Amino acid sequence: MSKSASSNSIFDPHLGRSHLAGLAYFLLATATITLTATGSGIATFWPANAALVALLLTEQKPRWGMVLTIGMLANIAANLMTRGLLVCGVLYGATNLVEVVIATHALRSRLGSADPTREPRALGTFILWAGLIAPGLSAIGGGLTSAVVFDKPFLDSAITWYLSDALGLLIFTPVLAALFNGDYRRCFAEKSRWERCEALGLQLVVTAMASLVFFATFKPFLFTLFPAVMLVSFRTGRLGTQASVLLIAIIGAIATLSSHGPIVTLADTQEQQPLYFQFFLAILFFTCLPVTAGLSARNSLAKRLFDEQRALVKEKQVLAFRAATDPLTGIFNRAGFMAAAQRALVDPKSLPLWLIAVDVDHFKQINDKHGHQAGDEALIWIASVLRSALRQDDVLGRLGGDEFLALLPARSEAEVRSICERLVDSVSASPKLVEGRLVSLSISCGGARLVGDMSIKALMHAADDALYKAKAAGRNRSLLAA
């Protein structure tokens, strides 16, 4: 193996993510067994499987063998450390991996690698497989293992297994998948400074309220957490809601296991406390996440409609621009010029308003002698000369062929005369290089001023008359109508 190939395998990002998921599995499994498993019983809250499901859901091409092997080893290690039994780790590990495979394969085949809480239908699929079918099937194996190895009642063990695994998958999988996908990082980077402060502030509020509810009082004020999570849902969306539910689950679990909070007060016995806490988490999840999924779907739809509308407006603007623009010279065509001229005619600020008609002298000879390509190059150059001599609020258009019109608002007769003379001199004094040869060009100009209620057609006619007189007088000159 080459040195570069060895280096690539060492720094393989997929391998790093697999190791990270394995470490997360080991830590979560060890913590939950230590904190929530009574003696040799089943843990009452099991988020470890969510680490593997999240990784397999977010991988473009999941490495099933590697991820499942790492998960199995992490499960065995956690059970050896907490229970000291190898057979327990192997049997529980195999059952957990069956659950992971069922949930992941079903979700990938139906939802792909997308966030399972992005819209109500996807959330329903996620709840069906991660909250019902996969943990329900694995609960059979978990209950049997507990009954055979630890002599625990099968039904009680299966129910505890199901509830702990279902809630672990439902609550932890979306958050871990978003972390593996980089959704939180991208979302945070896209927000403004104020939006970041708001998102963090709301999570701090949820954390503070959960701490007060579970540690500062034994009164059943659990309902106060729901408005806080709803506020997070409306202000920060699904990622914020997932994080809030996770925070409440962690704080509530720590408080309940340490005999603090309203769950301890509500439960008659210590054995009922995990069941009550699981019931609370289920209500919190099924109340907040569907609302968030609906909001996310509506926001996505609104954004898609907005983007489509913006694209249509942009396309309309492009089409309007093309319809009003001469494709050769880039200035107004006849339709665009006439529309701009009509607007200028009704604007009092345009007065006195002048129209200049420009025609290229002997343009047909240029086409005949040098070809139409040379003629097009000459028109493009003349249009640039005209444009450079006019103000930004002047209107320049090509009516067709070698005919140009320029509308000059708020100009005196002396200014217009000077502009016309400058245009004529600029063109004639600068021969144009066409296909490697210098070609002498000249233009004639005729100008007319808007008088009274004269229409644009009448103004154009007056400017044309002045242009024809300039041509009749020898071309390469300008003339203003009397």
C-alpha positions in Angstrom: 0.0 0.0 0.0 1.3 3.4 -0.9 2.0 6.1 1.7 -0.8 8.3 0.3 -3.3 5.5 0.4 -2.4 4.7 4.0 -2.8 8.4 4.9 -6.2 8.6 3.3 -7.4 5.6 5.2 -6.2 7.1 8.5 -7.9 10.4 7.9 -11.0 8.9 6.2 -13.9 11.2 7.4 -16.4 8.3 7.2 -14.2 6.3 9.6 -13.9 9.2 11.9 -17.7 9.6 12.0 -18.1 5.9 12.7 -15.7 6.1 15.6 -17.5 9.2 16.9 -20.8 7.4 16.7 -19.3 4.4 18.5 -17.9 6.6 21.3 -21.3 8.3 21.6 -22.9 4.9 21.8 -20.5 3.7 24.5 -20.9 6.8 26.6 -24.7 6.9 26.3 -25.0 3.2 27.0 -22.7 3.3 30.0 -24.4 6.4 31.5 -28.0 5.1 31.0 -27.2 1.6 32.4 -25.5 3.1 35.4 -28.2 5.7 36.1 -31.4 4.1 35.0 -31.0 0.3 35.2 -32.0 -1.2 38.6 -29.4 -3.8 39.4 -29.3 -6.2 36.5 -32.5 -4.9 34.9 -33.1 -3.0 31.7 -32.3 0.7 31.5 -35.5 2.8 31.6 -34.1 5.3 29.0 -32.0 4.1 26.1 -30.7 6.8 23.6 -27.6 4.9 22.5 -29.2 3.2 19.5 -30.0 6.7 18.1 -26.3 7.4 17.6 -26.0 4.5 15.1 -29.4 5.2 13.4 -28.4 8.9 13.0 -25.1 8.0 11.5 -26.5 5.4 9.1 -29.3 7.8 8.0 -26.9 10.7 7.2 -24.2 8.7 5.4 -24.5 8.9 1.6 -23.3 5.3 1.3 -23.5 3.9 4.8 -20.9 1.3 5.9 -23.3 -1.1 7.6 -20.7 -3.6 8.6 -18.3 -1.1 10.1 -21.0 0.8 12.0 -22.7 -2.3 13.3 -19.4 -3.8 14.4 -18.4 -0.7 16.3 -21.9 -0.5 17.9 -21.7 -4.2 19.0 -18.2 -3.6 20.5 -19.4 -0.5 22.3 -22.5 -2.3 23.7 -20.4 -5.2 24.9 -17.9 -2.8 26.5 -20.6 -0.8 28.2 -22.3 -4.0 29.6 -18.9 -5.4 30.8 -18.1 -2.2 32.6 -21.5 -1.8 34.3 -22.7 -5.4 34.7 -19.6 -7.5 34.3 -21.3 -10.0 32.0 -20.1 -10.8 28.5 -23.2 -12.9 27.5 -25.4 -10.0 28.5 -23.5 -7.6 26.3 -23.6 -10.0 23.4 -27.3 -10.7 23.6 -28.4 -7.2 24.4 -26.0 -5.9 21.7 -27.4 -8.2 19.0 -31.0 -7.2 19.9 -30.1 -3.5 19.8 -28.4 -3.9 16.4 -31.5 -5.7 15.0 -33.5 -2.6 16.1 -31.0 -0.3 14.5 -31.1 -2.2 11.2 -34.9 -2.3 11.0 -35.3 1.4 11.8 -32.6 2.6 9.6 -33.4 0.4 6.5 -37.1 1.4 6.7 -36.4 5.1 7.1 -33.7 5.2 4.4 -36.0 3.4 1.9 -38.9 5.8 2.6 -37.3 9.1 3.5 -33.7 8.9 2.2 -31.2 10.9 4.3 -33.6 13.8 4.8 -34.5 15.1 8.3 -37.4 12.8 9.5 -39.1 15.7 11.3 -39.1 18.1 8.3 -42.9 17.7 7.6 -45.8 15.8 9.1 -45.8 12.8 6.7 -42.1 12.2 7.2 -42.6 12.6 11.0 -45.4 10.0 10.8 -43.1 7.5 9.0 -40.4 8.2 11.6 -42.7 7.6 14.5 -44.1 4.4 12.9 -40.7 2.8 12.4 -38.5 4.4 15.1 -41.2 4.7 17.8 -43.3 1.5 17.2 -42.1 -1.2 14.9 -38.3 -1.3 15.4 -38.4 -1.0 19.2 -41.5 -3.2 19.4 -39.7 -6.1 17.7 -36.5 -5.6 19.6 -38.4 -5.6 22.9 -39.1 -9.3 22.3 -35.4 -10.1 22.3 -34.7 -7.7 25.1 -37.4 -9.2 27.3 -36.3 -12.8 26.6 -32.7 -11.9 27.4 -33.7 -10.3 30.7 -35.9 -13.3 31.5 -33.3 -15.9 30.7 -30.1 -14.2 32.0 -31.5 -12.3 35.0 -34.7 -14.2 35.7 -36.8 -11.0 35.3 -40.5 -11.1 34.2 -40.6 -11.2 30.4 -43.6 -8.8 30.0 -42.3 -6.2 32.4 -38.9 -6.3 30.8 -40.3 -6.1 27.3 -42.5 -3.1 28.1 -39.5 -1.3 29.8 -37.3 -2.1 26.8 -39.9 -0.9 24.3 -40.6 2.4 26.1 -36.9 3.2 26.8 -35.8 2.4 23.2 -38.7 4.1 21.5 -38.3 7.4 23.4 -34.5 7.2 22.9 -34.8 6.9 19.2 -37.6 9.5 18.8 -35.9 12.1 20.9 -32.2 11.6 20.2 -32.1 10.5 16.5 -33.2 13.9 15.0 -30.7 15.9 17.1 -27.8 13.5 16.4 -28.7 13.3 12.7 -28.7 17.1 12.5 -25.3 17.2 14.2 -23.8 14.6 11.9 -25.3 16.4 8.9 -24.0 19.8 10.0 -27.5 21.2 10.1 -26.9 23.1 13.4 -23.6 24.6 12.1 -25.2 25.7 8.8 -28.3 27.1 10.5 -26.2 29.0 13.0 -23.9 30.4 10.3 -26.9 31.6 8.2 -28.5 33.5 11.0 -27.8 37.1 11.9 -26.2 38.1 15.2 -29.5 39.0 16.6 -31.1 35.7 15.5 -28.2 33.7 17.0 -28.6 35.5 20.3 -32.3 34.9 20.2 -31.9 31.2 19.5 -29.4 30.7 22.3 -31.5 32.9 24.7 -34.6 30.7 24.1 -32.6 27.5 24.8 -31.4 29.1 28.0 -34.9 30.0 28.9 -36.0 26.4 28.3 -33.0 25.1 30.4 -33.8 27.5 33.2 -37.6 26.6 33.2 -36.8 22.8 33.1 -34.4 23.2 36.0 -36.9 25.1 38.1 -39.7 22.6 37.3 -37.7 19.5 38.1 -35.3 20.7 40.8 -36.8 23.8 42.5 -40.3 22.5 43.2 -42.2 19.3 43.7 -45.4 20.8 42.4 -46.7 19.3 39.1 -45.8 22.4 37.0 -44.8 20.2 34.0 -47.3 22.0 31.8 -45.3 25.2 32.0 -42.7 23.6 29.8 -45.0 23.2 26.8 -45.5 27.0 26.0 -41.7 27.5 26.2 -41.1 24.7 23.7 -43.9 26.1 21.4 -42.2 29.5 21.5 -39.0 27.9 20.4 -40.8 26.1 17.6 -42.3 29.3 16.3 -39.1 31.3 16.6 -36.3 28.9 15.7 -38.0 26.0 13.9 -37.5 22.2 14.0 -33.8 22.3 15.0 -34.5 24.5 18.0 -37.5 22.3 19.0 -35.4 19.1 18.8 -32.8 20.7 21.0 -35.3 21.9 23.6 -37.0 18.5 23.9 -33.6 16.9 24.3 -32.6 19.4 27.1 -35.9 18.8 29.0 -35.4 15.0 28.7 -31.8 15.2 30.1 -32.7 17.6 32.9 -35.9 15.6 33.8 -34.1 12.3 33.8 -31.3 13.6 36.1 -33.8 15.1 38.5 -36.1 12.1 38.6 -33.2 9.6 39.1 -32.0 11.8 42.0 -35.5 11.8 43.5 -36.3 15.4 42.7 -39.1 17.0 40.9 -42.8 16.5 40.2 -42.4 13.0 38.7 -41.3 11.8 42.1 -44.3 13.4 43.7 -46.8 12.0 41.2 -45.5 8.4 41.3 -46.7 6.2 44.2 -43.6 4.0 44.1 -40.0 4.3 42.9 -40.8 1.7 40.2 -43.5 3.9 38.7 -41.2 6.9 38.4 -39.5 5.8 35.1 -42.9 4.9 33.7 -44.4 8.3 34.6 -41.3 10.1 33.2 -41.5 8.1 30.0 -45.2 9.0 29.7 -44.4 12.8 30.1 -41.6 12.6 27.5 -44.0 10.9 25.1 -46.6 13.6 25.6 -44.0 16.3 25.1 -42.7 14.7 21.9 -46.1 14.0 20.4 -47.3 17.5 21.2 -44.3 19.6 20.1 -42.7 17.7 17.2 -45.9 17.4 15.0 -46.5 21.2 15.4 -42.9 21.8 14.4 -43.1 19.5 11.5 -46.2 21.3 10.3 -44.6 24.7 10.7 -41.5 23.5 8.9 -43.5 22.1 6.0 -45.4 25.4 5.7 -42.3 27.5 5.9 -40.7 25.3 3.2 -43.7 25.7 1.0 -43.8 29.4 1.6 -40.1 29.7 0.8 -40.5 27.6 -2.4 -43.5 29.7 -3.5 -41.5 32.9 -2.8 -38.5 31.6 -4.7 -40.7 30.6 -7.6 -42.4 34.0 -7.6 -39.1 35.7 -7.5 -37.8 33.6 -10.4 -41.0 34.4 -12.3 -40.5 38.1 -11.6 -36.9 37.9 -12.7 -37.8 36.0 -15.8 -40.5 38.6 -16.6 -38.0 41.4 -16.2 -35.6 39.6 -18.5 -38.3 39.0 -21.1 -39.4 42.7 -20.8 -35.8 43.8 -21.2 -35.3 41.6 -24.2 -38.5 42.8 -25.7 -37.4 46.5 -25.3 -33.8 46.1 -26.2 -32.1 46.0 -29.6 -30.0 42.8 -29.6 -27.3 44.2 -31.8 -26.4 47.5 -30.0 -27.9 46.9 -26.5 -29.9 50.2 -26.6 -33.7 50.5 -26.8 -35.4 49.0 -29.8 -38.5 50.8 -31.4 -40.9 49.4 -28.8 -38.6 50.2 -25.9 -37.9 53.7 -27.1 -41.6 54.5 -27.8 -42.6 53.4 -24.3 -39.8 55.5 -22.7 -40.7 58.5 -25.0 -44.4 58.3 -24.0 -43.4 58.5 -20.3 -41.2 61.5 -21.0 -44.0 63.3 -22.8 -46.2 63.3 -19.8 -43.5 64.3 -17.3 -43.4 68.1 -16.7 -39.8 67.8 -15.6 -38.8 66.8 -19.1 -39.5 70.2 -20.6 -38.1 71.5 -22.8 -38.0 68.2 -24.6 -35.9 67.6 -27.7 -35.8 64.7 -30.1 -32.7 64.0 -32.3 -32.9 61.8 -35.3 -29.6 60.2 -36.4 -28.8 58.4 -39.7 -25.6 56.9 -40.9 -24.4 58.4 -44.1 -24.1 56.0 -47.1 -24.7 53.0 -44.8 -25.8 50.8 -47.8 -22.4 51.3 -49.4 -20.7 50.0 -46.2 -22.8 46.9 -46.3 -22.2 46.4 -50.0 -18.5 47.0 -49.9 -17.5 45.4 -46.6 -20.3 43.0 -45.8 -23.1 42.9 -43.3 -20.7 41.9 -40.5 -18.8 45.2 -41.0 -22.1 47.1 -41.1 -23.1 45.6 -37.8 -19.8 46.5 -36.2 -20.2 50.1 -37.5 -23.7 50.3 -35.9 -22.4 49.0 -32.6 -19.6 51.5 -32.6 -21.9 54.4 -33.5 -24.4 53.4 -30.7 -21.5 53.5 -28.2 -20.5 57.0 -29.4 -24.1 58.2 -29.1 -24.4 56.7 -25.6 -21.2 58.2 -24.4 -22.3 61.7 -25.4 -25.7 61.6 -23.7 -26.8 61.9 -20.1 -28.1 59.0 -18.0 -31.6 60.3 -18.2 -31.5 60.7 -22.0 -33.3 58.0 -24.0 -31.5 56.4 -26.9 -33.0 53.9 -29.3 -32.4 52.2 -32.6 -35.5 52.1 -34.8 -34.1 49.7 -37.3 -31.4 49.7 -39.9 -29.1 52.7 -39.4 -31.8 54.9 -37.8 -31.3 56.1 -34.3 -33.4 58.4 -32.1 -32.3 60.3 -28.9 -34.7 62.0 -26.6 -33.2 64.8 -24.6 -35.3 66.1 -21.6 -34.8 69.4 -20.0 -32.2 70.8 -22.5 -31.9 74.2 -24.0 -31.6 74.7 -27.8 -27.9 75.7 -27.4 -27.2 72.5 -25.5 -28.9 70.3 -28.1 -27.1 72.1 -31.0 -23.8 71.5 -29.2 -24.6 67.9 -28.6 -25.5 67.3 -32.3 -22.3 69.0 -33.5 -20.2 67.0 -31.1 -21.8 63.7 -32.2 -21.2 64.5 -35.9 -17.6 65.5 -35.2 -16.9 62.4 -33.0 -18.0 60.0 -35.7 -16.3 61.6 -38.7 -13.1 62.3 -36.8 -12.5 58.7 -35.8 -12.4 56.2 -38.6 -13.6 52.7 -37.5 -11.4 49.6 -37.8 -13.5 47.0 -39.5 -12.0 43.6 -40.3 -8.5 45.0 -40.3 -9.3 48.0 -42.4 -10.1 51.6 -41.5 -13.5 52.7 -42.7 -14.6 56.3 -42.7 -18.0 56.9 -41.2 -20.2 59.9 -40.8 -23.7 60.7 -39.5 -26.3 63.3 -40.1 -28.5 64.7 -37.3 -31.9 66.4 -37.2 -33.5 67.8 -34.1 -36.9 69.1 -33.1 -38.4 70.5 -29.9 -41.7 69.4 -28.4 -44.3 72.2 -28.9 -47.6 72.3 -27.1 -49.6 69.0 -27.1 -47.5 67.6 -30.0 -47.6 63.8 -30.1 -44.5 61.6 -30.2 -45.2 60.7 -33.8 -45.5 64.4 -34.7 -42.3 65.1 -32.9 -40.6 62.2 -34.8 -41.9 63.6 -38.0 -40.4 67.1 -37.3 -37.0 65.6 -36.3 -37.0 63.5 -39.6 -37.7 66.6 -41.6 -34.7 68.3 -40.1 -32.6 65.1 -40.7 -33.6 65.0 -44.4 -32.7 68.7 -44.8 -29.3 68.0 -43.2 -28.7 65.2 -45.7 -29.8 67.3 -48.6 -27.4 70.0 -47.5 -24.5 67.6 -47.9 -24.6 65.1 -45.0 -22.1 64.8 -42.1 -23.8 67.7 -40.4 -26.7 68.5 -38.0 -29.7 70.8 -38.3 -32.4 71.8 -35.8 -36.0 72.4 -36.9 -37.0 76.1 -36.7 
